[in-house]
Amino acid sequence: MDLLAHLEAYVATAEEASFSRAADRLGIAQPLLSRRVKTLEEHFGGPLFDRSRRQTGTTELGVLLLPYARDVLDRAQRLRQVARAARHSRVCAVGVPADCAPAALARALRAGSEQGITLGMRELPPPERASGLTDGSLGYALVRTAPEQAAFRVPLGLASAPVPDGAVARRTLHLEELRPRRGRAAGPAAVPPLLLLTEDQVPYFQDRLTRAAARAGLPEARLRPAGAAATALAETLAGHALLLCTEPFARQHGAHWTPLADRALHRGYDVCAAPGRDGSADVPHWLAALLGSAVGAVPDRGGPEPGTGHLDGPARLAARG
């Protein structure tokens, strides 16, 4: 027996003093309402209504049980309201890199609200973003992958101290150009270290960078973990180091930035979702596009080359699959 449906039939009939009006109020057929009332009477062991008179009257048992029936229905309604509010207020955590553009993340938060989803951005290193999808602590995440296989490619370059006004910026940079020139005085200033942010301390990427540096004749010791981003930026702006990072991150902090020519050393991202109960892991297109914009992704076709311009908007980015 559906107790709530049967109690609704009982309460409606008592309040309307008519089986037909109660059926109209609930939007069901009168025979169905009558059967529900009859089943409830059998359940409670006595008649709830006096059907001998022209107008349906409530029996003594019916009057006694009516306030309790109303209380059960009221509590059930409040339970539904609380459950509905919880669904709308539940925060869906999104794992993102620490160097995302705040304005783009804000657009994603607003878009989520328009879609009825409360998003919460969590800055996490690459391994924790991947594990968060597995353990269910994240609903979505930007996951690092090889740029040639990724849905989003993010150009990397080297940030350095600001250049004088009027200086001509190079279009791209090859690692070979970082080798000390012959005749230059030896010392720390001649070979500044190349610092890697936590976002780029990914095994497959570090292996690529190490092999590329070896081919370019750069000593492996010149590649160093950056540690805290603020300290790395301070060394970079002071001219004591070069920082591997994205263009928006360098510009945001007032550093000069030159893109790397080797596209294999760019970042690659896929926007992934935690598997649902049915095993699916779908990512909304609007969310993928905005997260791609937040990390500074550029289109591989029909868009500007790294360092020569910006995207028209996140709509030009699309998640693979």
C-alpha positions in Angstrom: 0.0 0.0 0.0 1.2 3.5 -0.9 0.5 5.0 2.5 1.0 8.6 1.5 -1.4 8.3 -1.5 -4.0 6.6 0.7 -3.7 9.2 3.4 -4.0 12.0 0.8 -7.3 10.4 -0.3 -8.5 10.2 3.3 -7.6 13.8 4.2 -9.0 15.2 1.0 -12.3 13.4 1.5 -12.6 14.5 5.1 -11.9 18.2 4.1 -14.2 18.2 1.1 -17.0 16.0 2.7 -17.4 14.4 -0.7 -15.8 11.6 -2.6 -16.3 13.2 -5.9 -14.9 16.6 -4.9 -11.9 14.9 -3.2 -11.2 13.0 -6.4 -11.3 16.2 -8.5 -9.0 17.9 -6.0 -6.4 15.1 -6.3 -6.9 14.7 -10.0 -7.8 11.0 -9.9 -10.9 8.9 -10.7 -13.5 8.6 -8.0 -13.5 4.8 -8.0 -9.7 4.9 -7.4 -10.1 7.3 -4.5 -12.9 5.1 -3.0 -10.7 2.0 -3.2 -7.9 3.9 -1.4 -10.2 5.0 1.4 -11.6 1.5 1.7 -8.1 -0.1 1.9 -7.1 2.4 4.6 -10.2 1.6 6.6 -9.3 -2.1 6.4 -5.7 -1.2 7.5 -6.9 0.8 10.5 -9.7 -1.7 11.4 -12.7 0.5 11.2 -14.7 2.9 9.0 -13.4 6.4 8.5 -16.5 7.9 6.9 -20.3 7.5 7.4 -21.7 6.7 3.9 -25.3 6.3 5.1 -26.1 10.1 4.9 -26.4 12.3 1.8 -23.3 14.2 2.7 -20.2 12.2 3.5 -19.5 12.5 7.2 -16.4 11.6 9.2 -16.8 8.9 11.8 -15.4 9.1 15.3 -12.3 7.1 14.3 -11.9 9.3 11.2 -12.0 12.5 13.4 -9.5 10.9 15.8 -6.9 9.9 13.1 -7.3 13.0 10.9 -4.7 15.3 12.7 -2.1 12.5 12.6 -2.7 11.9 8.9 -2.2 15.6 8.2 1.0 15.6 10.2 2.4 12.6 8.2 1.6 14.4 4.9 3.1 17.7 6.2 6.3 15.9 7.2 6.5 14.1 3.9 6.1 17.4 2.0 8.9 19.0 4.1 11.1 16.0 3.4 10.6 16.5 -0.3 11.4 20.2 0.0 14.6 19.5 1.9 15.7 16.9 -0.6 15.0 19.3 -3.5 16.9 22.1 -1.8 19.8 19.7 -1.1 20.0 18.7 -4.8 20.1 22.4 -5.9 22.6 23.5 -3.3 25.0 20.5 -3.6 28.4 21.7 -4.7 30.0 19.9 -7.6 33.8 20.1 -7.1 35.9 20.9 -10.2 39.7 20.2 -10.1 41.7 22.9 -11.9 45.4 24.0 -12.2 46.6 26.7 -9.9 47.4 29.1 -12.8 43.9 29.3 -14.3 42.5 32.7 -15.3 40.1 33.8 -12.5 37.8 35.6 -14.9 37.3 32.5 -16.9 36.6 30.4 -13.8 34.1 33.0 -12.8 32.3 32.6 -16.1 32.2 28.9 -15.5 30.6 29.4 -12.1 28.0 31.7 -13.5 27.2 29.3 -16.3 26.8 26.5 -13.8 24.3 28.6 -11.8 22.3 29.1 -15.0 22.3 25.4 -15.6 21.2 24.7 -12.0 24.6 23.3 -11.0 26.6 24.8 -8.1 30.3 24.4 -9.1 33.2 24.7 -6.6 36.7 25.3 -8.1 39.5 23.4 -6.3 43.1 24.2 -7.2 45.0 20.9 -7.2 48.2 19.5 -8.7 47.8 17.1 -11.7 48.0 13.8 -9.7 45.4 14.9 -7.2 43.0 16.0 -10.0 43.2 12.5 -11.6 42.8 10.7 -8.3 39.9 12.9 -7.3 37.9 11.7 -10.2 38.6 8.1 -9.2 37.6 8.5 -5.5 34.6 10.7 -6.3 35.8 13.8 -4.4 35.7 15.7 -7.8 32.9 15.8 -10.2 35.0 17.2 -13.1 38.7 17.9 -13.6 41.2 19.2 -16.1 43.5 16.2 -16.6 47.0 16.5 -18.1 47.7 14.5 -21.2 50.0 14.6 -24.2 49.2 17.7 -26.3 48.9 15.8 -29.6 46.2 13.6 -28.0 44.4 16.2 -25.9 41.2 18.1 -26.6 42.9 21.3 -25.5 46.4 22.5 -26.2 48.0 25.2 -24.1 51.2 26.8 -25.4 54.1 27.0 -23.0 56.9 29.5 -23.1 59.6 31.0 -20.9 58.8 34.0 -18.7 61.7 36.4 -18.0 62.4 39.8 -16.6 60.5 42.6 -18.3 62.2 43.9 -21.5 62.8 47.6 -22.2 60.1 49.5 -24.0 60.5 49.3 -27.7 62.4 46.0 -27.7 61.4 43.6 -30.4 59.8 40.4 -29.1 60.8 37.1 -30.6 58.1 35.1 -32.3 59.2 31.7 -30.8 62.1 30.3 -28.9 64.1 27.1 -29.5 65.8 25.5 -26.5 69.1 25.6 -28.4 69.1 29.4 -28.1 69.4 29.0 -24.3 73.0 27.6 -24.6 75.7 30.1 -23.4 77.4 31.8 -26.3 81.1 31.3 -26.8 83.1 33.9 -25.1 80.4 34.8 -22.5 81.7 34.9 -19.0 80.8 31.8 -17.0 78.8 32.1 -13.9 75.2 31.8 -12.6 74.0 34.9 -14.5 75.2 33.3 -17.8 73.1 30.2 -17.3 70.0 31.0 -15.4 68.0 28.0 -14.3 64.8 27.0 -16.0 62.1 26.6 -13.4 59.1 24.2 -13.6 55.9 25.0 -11.8 54.1 22.2 -10.0 51.6 21.9 -12.9 54.5 20.8 -15.2 56.1 18.4 -12.8 54.4 15.5 -14.5 56.5 12.4 -15.3 55.8 12.2 -19.0 56.3 15.9 -19.5 59.5 16.1 -17.5 60.8 13.2 -19.5 60.1 15.0 -22.8 61.6 18.2 -21.5 64.8 16.5 -20.3 65.3 14.7 -23.6 64.6 18.0 -25.5 67.1 19.8 -23.3 69.7 17.1 -23.9 69.3 17.4 -27.7 69.7 21.2 -27.3 72.9 20.8 -25.4 71.5 22.1 -22.1 72.7 20.4 -18.9 70.0 18.5 -17.0 70.9 20.4 -13.8 69.6 23.6 -15.4 66.0 22.2 -15.1 64.7 22.7 -11.6 61.4 22.5 -9.7 60.0 26.0 -9.1 58.7 25.4 -5.6 56.4 28.2 -4.5 55.0 30.1 -7.4 55.6 33.5 -5.7 59.3 32.8 -5.1 59.7 31.5 -8.7 58.1 34.7 -10.0 60.3 36.9 -7.8 63.5 35.1 -9.2 62.1 35.5 -12.7 61.3 39.2 -12.5 64.7 39.8 -10.9 66.4 38.2 -13.9 67.8 35.3 -11.9 65.8 32.5 -13.6 63.5 31.6 -16.5 60.0 30.3 -15.7 58.2 27.7 -17.8 54.6 28.8 -17.9 51.6 30.0 -20.0 51.3 33.4 -21.5 48.4 34.6 -19.4 50.2 33.6 -16.2 53.3 35.5 -17.3 51.4 38.6 -18.4 49.3 38.6 -15.3 52.5 39.0 -13.2 54.3 41.5 -15.4 56.9 39.2 -16.9 58.0 39.0 -20.5 57.0 35.8 -22.2 58.3 34.0 -25.3 56.5 30.9 -26.6 58.4 27.6 -27.1 58.6 26.5 -30.8 58.4 22.8 -29.9 54.7 22.0 -29.7 55.5 18.7 -28.1 56.5 20.7 -25.0 53.1 22.4 -24.8 50.5 21.3 -22.2 47.6 19.1 -23.1 44.3 18.9 -21.2 41.2 16.8 -21.3 38.1 17.8 -19.3 37.0 14.5 -17.6 34.1 13.6 -15.4 33.8 11.2 -12.5 31.9 8.1 -13.6 28.2 8.1 -12.7 26.2 5.3 -11.3 25.6 3.9 -14.8 29.3 4.1 -15.6 28.9 7.1 -17.9 31.3 10.1 -17.6 29.8 12.9 -19.7 31.1 16.4 -19.6 28.7 19.3 -20.5 30.0 21.1 -23.6 29.7 24.5 -22.0 31.8 23.5 -19.0 34.5 22.0 -21.2 34.8 25.1 -23.3 35.0 27.4 -20.3 37.6 25.3 -18.5 39.6 25.1 -21.7 39.5 28.9 -21.9 40.6 29.2 -18.2 43.9 27.3 -18.9 44.7 29.4 -21.9 43.9 26.8 -24.6 44.2 27.7 -28.3 42.6 26.0 -31.3 44.9 23.9 -33.4 43.3 25.0 -36.6 42.0 28.4 -37.8 43.4 30.2 -34.7 46.3 32.5 -33.9 49.8 31.0 -33.3 51.1 31.1 -29.8 52.0 34.6 -28.7 50.4 36.4 -31.6 46.9 37.0 -30.3 44.0 35.8 -28.2 40.9 33.7 -28.8 37.6 35.3 -29.9 35.9 33.5 -27.0 35.4 30.2 -25.3 32.9 29.1 -27.9 35.8 28.3 -30.2 36.9 25.6 -27.9 35.3 22.2 -27.9 35.8 19.1 -25.8 36.6 16.0 -27.7 33.9 13.3 -27.3 
